[in-house]
Amino acid sequence: MIFSGTGVGMALVGGRGRAIAILLLALSPFSTAQAQTWTEADVLAMVLEGAPDVRVAEGRIAQAEALADAVGLYPDPMLRWDREAVATGVGSSQDVVALTVPVDLSGRRSAQHALADARIAQREAEAIDARSRIAAAALTAFYEGIASDERVEVALRAVAALDEAVRVITAREAQGTAAGMDQMRVTLEVELARSVLATSEISAKLARARLLVLLGRPVDDEPTLDGTLAVSVLPELAAVLDEAEEQPTLATRRRARELASDATSSAASAWIPPLLLTGGVNLDRETNTEVGYVAGVSFLLPFFSQGRAVSAAARGQSAVAEAELDARTRRARAAVVAAHIRLVGLYAEANRFDAETRGSLEGLLLAANSGYREGRRTLVELLDARRAAISVALRRVNLRLEARRAEIALRNATGALR
């Protein structure tokens, strides 16, 4: 599945202002050395490099691997020396030096190894999930920052348009053709627009701060976010469902289930007790030293334990692995379907809204501006047209942002973010 950040031409009215602002920023002598430009790929690389949640998950993998190294080791052999002596009579002694080697013929060790590997696989799946979550959060913050910048541009254009209206009214007042109420009305509109601009700038700063905190960067950094809210590719539902089935987190959980099943099979023979094989030298000192040997075998009688601990652990691990895989699979399918429905619907609505409003909006603004300059339109009509332009521009931003959020959710649900 391929997602792209370019495509649908849904730029806001006056989008050239953003291009000019970026160009001026690039040409500024104070910014050329300090400016940072971050793309989606840059944000992903930065957030996955040393993110606390990712480090925690990787630490748990290391813990599970360390525990696995100590699981199912062969028991150590035992070297024994005994002396038997009689203190009365002629006096004699007997020395026995023997080596005892445990031999485990059951499936106990194999079951323990499989259980340890299953726990490692579970931790690896959790690490994949952690990387996906943090990547989705960072991308969402990245595109929310871009949307906030676009809302600031809309507010800037609104203030600039009202400043132009103030200039026209001032000129009319000088000519005696404007009412005093018009001046008061447009002054209120200007202050309202400036207040909206101020809150938009605060929201943009907050969105950028969230991104910087997620990336572990200083909050006073001022990077340029290079990306587009427009989504250009809509994958087929069947394709993304297939991709979700094969995503790494589910594949790893399937491996954990298989290992737990192997442990259950191996634990079936865990009741067989380990053998203790003993062999050594027997030195008998009475009048002369006689050399003999010691040999034997011993084992526990499995009346009570019968390997129940290993068997119970294997069955429990197998049940948990099976249930987790089933739950994660269903959750992934549900997330894919929901995100795909949202993405397709929002993509279509964003394109429809842009196509239906672009021509009408441009015509409305042209008629309102020219009509007001020529005295054929009232100030109320001009302000209404400006409000409509602002509402349309903000609606375009919000629709594209919601579509991008749905696209990020879809990528996260299919395991594409890692």
C-alpha positions in Angstrom: 0.0 0.0 0.0 1.4 3.4 -1.0 0.4 6.6 0.6 1.5 10.0 -0.8 1.4 13.5 0.5 0.8 15.2 -2.8 -2.1 15.2 -5.2 -5.5 16.7 -4.6 -5.3 20.4 -5.5 -7.3 21.9 -2.7 -5.1 24.9 -1.8 -6.8 27.7 0.1 -7.8 30.9 -1.7 -4.7 33.1 -1.5 -2.4 30.1 -1.1 0.3 32.1 -2.9 0.8 34.1 0.3 2.2 31.0 2.0 4.6 30.4 -0.9 5.8 34.0 -0.7 6.2 33.8 3.0 8.3 30.6 2.7 10.4 32.2 0.0 11.1 35.3 2.1 12.0 33.1 5.0 14.5 31.2 2.9 16.0 34.4 1.6 16.3 36.0 5.0 20.0 36.4 6.1 19.0 35.6 9.6 17.2 32.3 8.8 19.5 30.7 6.3 21.8 29.4 9.0 19.2 28.6 11.6 16.1 27.5 9.6 15.1 23.8 9.9 12.8 22.2 7.4 11.1 19.0 8.6 9.3 16.6 6.3 7.1 13.6 7.4 10.1 11.3 6.9 12.2 13.6 9.2 9.6 13.5 11.9 9.3 9.7 11.8 13.0 9.3 12.0 13.4 11.7 14.9 10.5 10.3 17.0 11.5 6.7 16.6 15.1 7.5 17.6 15.2 7.1 21.3 11.6 7.7 22.1 11.0 6.8 25.8 8.1 4.4 25.1 10.2 2.6 22.5 13.2 2.4 24.9 10.9 0.9 27.6 9.6 -1.7 25.1 13.1 -2.5 24.0 14.3 -2.8 27.6 11.5 -5.4 28.3 12.8 -7.4 25.3 16.3 -7.3 26.8 14.8 -8.5 30.1 13.0 -11.4 28.5 16.1 -12.4 26.6 18.2 -12.3 29.8 15.7 -14.5 31.6 15.6 -16.9 28.6 19.4 -17.4 28.8 19.0 -18.8 32.3 16.0 -21.0 31.5 16.3 -24.7 30.7 20.0 -25.0 31.4 21.5 -28.4 32.0 21.8 -29.1 35.8 25.4 -29.0 37.1 27.2 -32.3 37.8 28.2 -33.0 41.4 31.5 -34.3 42.7 31.4 -36.2 46.0 34.0 -37.5 48.5 33.1 -39.7 51.4 35.3 -41.3 54.1 34.2 -44.1 56.4 36.6 -45.0 59.2 36.5 -47.3 62.3 38.3 -45.9 65.2 38.6 -49.2 67.3 40.2 -52.5 66.6 42.6 -52.9 63.7 41.4 -49.6 62.2 40.2 -49.3 58.7 38.9 -46.6 56.4 37.2 -46.3 53.1 37.3 -43.4 50.7 34.8 -42.9 47.9 35.2 -40.3 45.2 32.2 -40.2 42.9 30.8 -38.0 40.1 27.0 -37.6 39.8 25.6 -36.4 36.5 21.9 -35.5 36.1 20.3 -36.7 32.9 16.9 -35.2 31.9 15.1 -37.3 29.3 11.8 -35.4 29.6 10.5 -32.5 27.6 10.8 -30.2 30.5 13.8 -28.2 29.2 12.3 -27.9 25.7 9.1 -26.6 27.2 10.9 -24.0 29.3 12.9 -22.9 26.2 9.7 -22.5 24.1 8.0 -20.6 26.9 10.9 -18.2 27.2 10.9 -17.6 23.5 7.1 -17.1 23.4 7.5 -14.4 26.1 10.3 -12.7 24.0 8.0 -12.7 21.0 5.2 -11.1 23.0 7.6 -8.3 24.1 8.7 -7.9 20.5 5.1 -7.4 19.4 4.6 -4.9 22.2 7.6 -3.0 21.0 6.2 -2.9 17.4 2.9 -1.6 18.8 4.8 1.1 20.8 6.7 2.3 17.7 3.4 2.5 15.7 1.7 4.4 18.4 4.4 7.0 18.8 4.8 7.3 15.1 1.1 8.0 14.6 1.1 10.5 17.4 4.0 12.4 15.9 2.5 12.4 12.4 -0.8 13.7 13.7 1.0 16.5 15.6 3.0 17.3 12.4 -0.1 17.7 10.3 -2.0 19.5 13.0 0.9 22.0 13.0 0.6 22.4 9.2 -3.2 22.9 9.6 -2.6 25.5 12.3 -0.2 27.4 10.1 -2.9 27.4 7.4 -5.5 28.7 9.8 -3.1 31.6 10.7 -2.8 32.4 7.0 -6.6 32.5 6.7 -6.7 34.9 9.7 -3.9 37.1 8.2 -5.8 37.4 4.9 -9.0 38.3 6.8 -7.1 41.1 8.6 -5.5 42.3 5.4 -8.9 42.4 3.6 -10.5 44.4 6.5 -7.6 46.8 6.5 -8.3 47.5 2.9 -12.0 48.1 3.8 -10.9 50.6 6.4 -8.8 52.4 3.8 -11.8 52.6 1.4 -14.1 53.8 4.2 -11.6 56.4 5.3 -11.3 57.7 1.8 -15.1 57.9 1.5 -15.4 59.7 4.8 -12.9 62.3 3.5 -15.2 62.7 0.5 -18.3 62.8 2.7 -19.8 59.7 1.1 -19.6 57.3 4.0 -21.7 57.0 7.1 -20.0 57.2 10.5 -21.6 53.9 11.5 -19.7 52.2 8.7 -16.4 53.3 10.2 -17.4 52.0 13.6 -18.7 48.7 12.2 -15.6 48.0 10.2 -13.4 48.9 13.2 -15.2 46.3 15.3 -14.7 43.7 12.5 -11.0 44.5 12.3 -10.6 44.0 16.0 -12.5 40.8 15.9 -10.3 39.6 13.1 -7.2 40.5 14.9 -8.4 38.7 18.0 -9.1 35.6 15.9 -5.6 35.9 14.4 -4.1 36.1 17.9 -5.8 32.9 19.0 -4.9 31.2 15.8 -1.3 32.0 16.4 -1.5 30.7 19.9 -3.1 27.5 18.6 -0.3 27.2 16.0 2.4 27.7 18.7 0.7 25.0 20.9 0.5 22.5 18.0 4.2 23.1 17.3 5.1 22.7 21.0 3.3 19.3 21.1 5.3 18.1 18.2 8.6 19.4 19.7 7.8 17.6 23.0 7.0 14.4 21.2 10.3 14.6 19.3 12.3 15.5 22.5 13.4 18.8 20.9 13.7 22.2 22.6 10.3 23.9 22.7 11.9 27.2 21.4 12.9 25.5 18.1 11.1 27.0 15.1 11.2 24.5 12.3 9.4 24.9 9.0 6.9 22.0 8.5 7.1 20.8 4.9 4.1 18.8 4.0 0.6 18.9 2.6 -2.7 18.0 4.1 -4.0 16.7 0.8 -4.2 12.9 0.4 -3.7 11.6 -3.1 -4.0 7.8 -3.0 -7.0 5.8 -1.8 -6.2 2.1 -1.3 -8.8 -0.5 -1.8 -10.4 -1.9 1.4 -9.5 -5.5 0.5 -5.9 -4.6 -0.1 -5.5 -2.9 3.3 -7.3 -5.7 5.1 -4.9 -8.2 3.6 -2.0 -5.9 4.6 -3.3 -5.7 8.1 -3.4 -9.5 8.4 0.3 -9.7 7.5 1.5 -6.8 9.6 4.6 -7.4 11.8 2.8 -7.2 15.2 0.3 -9.9 14.2 3.0 -12.1 12.6 5.0 -11.8 15.8 2.0 -12.8 17.9 1.4 -15.8 15.7 5.0 -16.8 16.3 4.4 -16.4 20.1 1.3 -18.6 19.8 3.2 -21.3 17.9 6.0 -21.3 20.5 3.5 -21.6 23.3 1.9 -24.5 21.5 5.3 -26.2 21.2 5.8 -25.7 24.9 2.5 -27.4 25.6 3.5 -30.4 23.4 6.9 -30.7 25.0 5.4 -30.4 28.5 3.4 -33.6 27.9 6.5 -35.6 28.9 7.5 -33.3 31.7 6.4 -36.0 34.3 9.5 -38.2 33.5 11.8 -37.6 36.4 15.5 -36.8 35.8 18.0 -39.6 36.3 21.1 -39.2 38.5 24.0 -41.3 37.2 26.8 -41.9 39.6 30.3 -43.3 39.0 33.6 -43.2 40.9 36.5 -44.8 42.8 36.3 -46.8 46.1 39.5 -47.0 48.1 39.4 -49.5 51.0 42.3 -49.2 53.4 42.6 -51.9 56.0 45.9 -53.9 55.9 46.4 -53.2 52.2 44.8 -50.6 50.0 42.1 -52.1 47.7 40.8 -50.2 44.8 37.2 -50.7 43.7 34.5 -48.7 42.0 31.1 -47.1 42.8 28.3 -47.0 40.2 24.6 -46.3 40.6 21.5 -44.7 39.3 18.7 -42.9 41.2 15.6 -41.0 40.3 12.6 -39.4 41.9 9.3 -41.2 42.0 6.8 -38.8 40.2 3.9 -39.3 42.7 3.1 -35.7 43.3 4.7 -33.1 41.0 4.5 -35.0 37.7 5.8 -31.9 35.9 2.6 -30.0 36.7 4.2 -26.6 37.0 5.7 -26.6 33.5 2.6 -28.1 32.0 0.3 -25.5 33.7 2.6 -22.6 32.6 2.6 -23.9 29.0 -1.1 -24.2 28.9 -1.6 -20.8 30.4 0.9 -19.2 28.0 -0.8 -20.9 25.0 -4.3 -19.7 26.1 -3.0 -16.1 26.5 -1.2 -16.1 23.2 -4.2 -17.4 21.4 -6.6 -14.9 23.0 -4.2 -11.9 22.4 -3.8 -12.8 18.7 -7.5 -13.1 18.2 -8.2 -9.8 20.0 -5.4 -8.0 18.1 -6.6 -9.3 14.8 -10.2 -8.3 15.3 -9.1 -4.9 16.6 -6.9 -4.3 13.6 -9.7 -5.2 11.2 -12.1 -2.9 13.0 -9.6 -0.1 12.9 -8.8 -0.6 9.2 -12.5 -0.6 8.3 -13.3 2.5 10.3 -10.3 4.4 9.1 -10.9 3.5 5.5 -14.6 4.6 5.7 -13.5 7.9 7.2 -10.7 8.4 4.7 -12.9 7.6 1.6 -15.7 9.8 2.8 -13.6 12.8 3.9 -11.5 12.6 0.7 -14.7 12.7 -1.4 -16.2 15.5 0.6 -13.1 17.6 0.6 -12.9 17.4 -3.2 -16.6 18.0 -3.6 -16.6 21.0 -1.3 -13.5 22.5 -3.0 -15.0 22.1 -6.5 -18.4 23.4 -5.5 -17.2 26.5 -3.6 -14.1 27.6 -5.5 -15.9 29.3 -8.5 -18.8 30.7 -6.4 -16.4 32.1 -3.7 -14.1 33.8 -6.2 -17.1 35.4 -7.9 -18.7 36.5 -4.6 -15.5 38.2 -3.4 -15.0 39.9 -6.8 -18.5 41.2 -6.9 -18.5 42.3 -3.3 -15.2 44.1 -3.5 -15.8 45.8 -6.8 -19.4 46.6 -5.9 -18.4 48.2 -2.6 -15.7 50.3 -4.3 -18.1 51.5 -6.9 -20.9 52.2 -4.3 -23.2 49.5 -5.6 -22.8 47.2 -2.5 -23.1 48.0 1.2 -20.6 47.4 3.9 -22.8 44.7 5.3 -22.7 42.8 2.0 -18.9 43.2 1.8 -18.4 41.9 5.4 -20.8 39.0 4.8 -18.8 38.0 1.7 -15.6 38.1 3.7 -17.0 36.0 6.5 -18.2 33.4 3.9 -14.6 33.4 2.4 -13.1 32.8 5.9 -15.6 30.0 6.7 -15.0 28.3 3.4 -11.2 28.5 3.8 -11.3 27.1 7.3 -13.7 24.3 6.2 -11.2 23.3 3.6 -8.4 23.2 6.1 -10.5 21.1 8.5 -11.7 18.7 5.9 -8.2 18.0 4.7 -6.8 17.7 8.2 -9.5 15.1 9.1 -8.8 13.2 5.9 -5.1 13.2 6.8 -5.9 12.0 10.3 -7.9 9.1 8.9 -5.0 8.3 6.5 -2.6 8.1 9.5 -5.0 5.9 11.4 -5.3 3.6 8.4 -1.5 3.4 8.1 -1.2 2.7 11.8 -3.9 0.0 11.7 -2.1 -1.8 8.8 1.3 -1.7 10.5 2.8 0.7 8.0 4.1 3.0 10.7 7.1 1.5 12.5 
